[in-house]
Amino acid sequence: MILLILLIITAYLINLVLPWWGIAITGFVLGFQMKPSSGKAFGIGFLALFLLWSGQALYIHLANDGILSTRIAEMLRVGSPILVILITGIVGGLVSGLAVLSGGLVKDSLKKEGKN
């Protein structure tokens, strides 16, 4: 639960100064430091950024009466602006989930090398 909250807060802050891929750095570092189990690592990373990015996309959708997300939905030919919000959350979730998983696995591999 602490990892989830830290991911949401740090990813939000890092996105203020870095492009979208900054969430991967945040996820990797937190995954390395906190080293959750593999299944939990991906799940927590995915959930944190899915909530953050889909929440931000929903806020933008509501703030401009859906104009932007409707235009993007037309460009991508997905039909519904709500699908654009879900796709945004899924993309962010996948990037963060894989980053947190990678950070935890790197920590595991470094531990195993130290034992040999």
N, C-alpha and C positions, 0 to 999 in steps of 0.2 A: 504494500500500500504506500509506503514511503517512496519507493522507486517511482510509482505512478505519479504521485504528486510532484516529486522533483523533476520528472521528465516533462510534465505539463508546464511547470513554471520556467524551467531553464530553456525549453524549446521555444516558448513564447518570447522570452527575453532575447535569445540568440537570433530569432527571426527578425528582430527589430534592426539588427546590424549586419546580418549575413543573408545570402540568398537561401532558397528553400533547402539546399543540401546541408545547411548548418545543423539541421535536426539529426543528421547522421553522426556528426561529430559529438553532439550532446549525448545521443543514445549510446555510442561506442564508449565514451568516457564513463558514463554512469553504469553501463553494463560491466565494464572492466573493474570499476571500484566496488560495486555492490555484489557482483557475481551471483546473480540468481541462477536457478537451475535452467536448463535449456528450454524446456516447455514454457516455464513461467516467464523467462526472459523475452521470448518472442511475443507471448500473449500480452504482457504488461506494456511492452514497447508499442505494440500495435494499438492496444486500447487507448493508451495515453494520447498518441498523435491522432488517432481517429476522432477522439472526443474533441481535441483542440482544433484541428483543421476543419472538421465538419461544423463545429460550433462557430468558428470564425466565418466560414462560408455562409452559414445560416444567418449570422448577424449582418453580413454584407448584403445578403439577399433581402432581408427585411428592411435594412436601412435605405436601400434605393428602390424599394417596391418591386424587386425581382427583375429589374431591367437588365442588369449585367448577366445574371445567371440564365435568364431566358435567351439572351443573345448567344451566350456560350453554348447552351443546349442546342440551339439552331445550328451553330457552326459545327458542333460535333455530331449532330443528327441523332441525339439520344432522346429527343422528344420532351422531356420534363426537366425543369430546372432543379427539382429535388434530386434527380439522378446525378446531376452535376455536383451537387453538394455531397452525395454519397461517394461518388468517384473520387472527389477531392480528399475525403476522409480516408478512403481505402488506400490511395497512393501514399499519403502521409504515414498511415499506419504500417504499410509494408516497408517503407524506408526505415522508419524508426524500429520496428520489430526486428528487422534483419541487422540493424546496427547494434542494438542491445544484445542480441544473440551473438554477434561477432565479438563484441567486447568481452562477454562472459567466456566464450570459447578460447579467445586469446589468453585470458587470465589462466584458464585451466591448462592450456598447453605449456605456458611458461612455468606453472607449478610442477608439471610432470617432468619437464626438462631439468628442473632444479633437483628432483629426487634421484635422477639417474646419475 
